[in-house]
Amino acid sequence: MPAVAERPVSTTTPALPASNRPELRQRLVLPVLALLLIGVVLVSAGAGAMRVPVPAVLGILLHKAGLSTGLAFEPQQEAVLWVIRLPRVCLGVLIGAALGLAGAAMQGLFRNPLADPGLIGISAGASLAAVTTIVLEVTLLSALREWLGFYALAVAAFVGACGTTVLVYNLSKEGGRAVVATMLLAGIAINALAGALTGLLTYAATDEQLRSITFWGLGSLGGASWPTVLGVLPLLALPILLLPRLGKSLNLLALGEEQAAHLGLPVTRLKRQLIVLATLAVGTSVAVAGAIGFLGLVVPHLVRLAAGPDHRMVLPGAALGGALVLTLADMLARTVVAPAELPIGILTALLGTPVFLWILLREKQQRLA
């Protein structure tokens, strides 16, 4: 039988197009987002009933760091910035980064750019637990409110988020491993059940309880303080620091579970890590600031459009973008109708819905082209 000559395998990289603009744009996404975040933080820290100019904000921050500068500021400005504004801005940056990362992680896990952390019941479980704590006057919950005070609602919401996630994960296990499709269906069912129970409790609530439920459900950073920031910092630092390290693994998972497993990826462990870290991020965020929608859905998708599908870029970009959007939304929430304050969830929905519709129309046009 005649020997068949093998085609030599080329080890050279394919020729790149003359224009290098897309690659340059992808490289600039993270630095641009970081610079925009720094600018928005400085402006947001000075915005409010007592305006603190950006030079004064820098002067106060450097003064607190022990550096003497020629930037002038007044004692009142220093007190307002350090006690009221800066904790709120820091909390917004932490929560925004955590929600953006959780959204990007869930989209990578489900291999669907329209996935959201709410799909597996995290937000619904947190809401149900919080509303239960507000409405029901049973002995255990009353003792919890007396013991924890302001933090009772946050603890209950976090426990509820963890509980629903554990339930969905156990329901999705087949043969010792979690099946993504089953997890999605179980999440839809748990979301529906939690929503129905939350509606039933809301129906039974008094007028005062309804006001608490409504304000908490729409989200707010109004309760920010340094103890709050320091309290959630360890819980949010874990997903913020660890999720970006899973970018390479998510790139492999995008090939499919079987192919990723053949390449040596521990798929089951990766799923568990993603779910635990996303639950920690969303559960802590909802517990402290209430329900804030659209960040985990829209921000990772926008970063993906700008930086490409590589999760090593998408994950840190989603963290920076989420922090940027939430800080900007919070600044608008407390200045647009000052001295009153808009719930931040309304603004994120108003900002996110048009962007989301634009993304859908853009993808539709690309498919038809």
Number of C-alpha atoms within 10 A of each C-alpha: 3 4 5 6 6 6 6 6 6 7 6 6 6 7 6 7 7 6 8 9 10 12 11 11 14 17 14 13 18 21 13 14 21 17 13 14 21 13 13 19 23 19 20 25 25 24 19 18 10 11 15 23 16 18 16 21 23 18 20 25 16 14 14 12 9 9 10 11 11 8 14 11 16 10 9 11 17 20 12 17 24 19 13 17 21 22 22 26 27 21 27 29 23 25 30 28 30 33 38 36 36 33 32 35 31 25 21 23 19 19 17 12 18 17 22 26 25 21 20 29 32 32 30 27 29 32 29 26 23 28 27 23 22 23 20 15 11 10 9 11 17 15 13 16 17 12 11 12 11 11 16 20 25 23 21 26 31 27 19 25 29 22 18 24 26 18 16 24 23 15 16 21 14 10 7 9 15 20 17 17 11 16 22 19 16 21 26 17 16 22 23 14 16 21 17 13 15 21 14 11 17 20 11 13 19 11 10 10 15 18 12 15 21 14 16 23 19 20 24 25 22 16 13 21 20 15 10 15 19 13 12 18 16 10 17 24 15 14 25 24 13 13 22 22 15 16 21 13 17 26 17 18 24 18 12 12 17 11 13 18 15 10 11 9 17 14 21 14 12 16 21 14 16 21 22 15 22 28 28 22 31 31 31 27 29 27 28 28 23 29 22 27 22 21 29 30 24 28 30 31 25 18 25 21 13 18 23 17 16 14 26 19 21 31 29 25 30 34 33 29 31 31 32 25 23 28 29 21 22 24 25 19 22 22 16 12 10 12 10 10 16 21 23 28 26 17 21 22 17 13 16 19 15 11 16 19 12 12 16 13 12 11 12 11 10 9 8 6 6
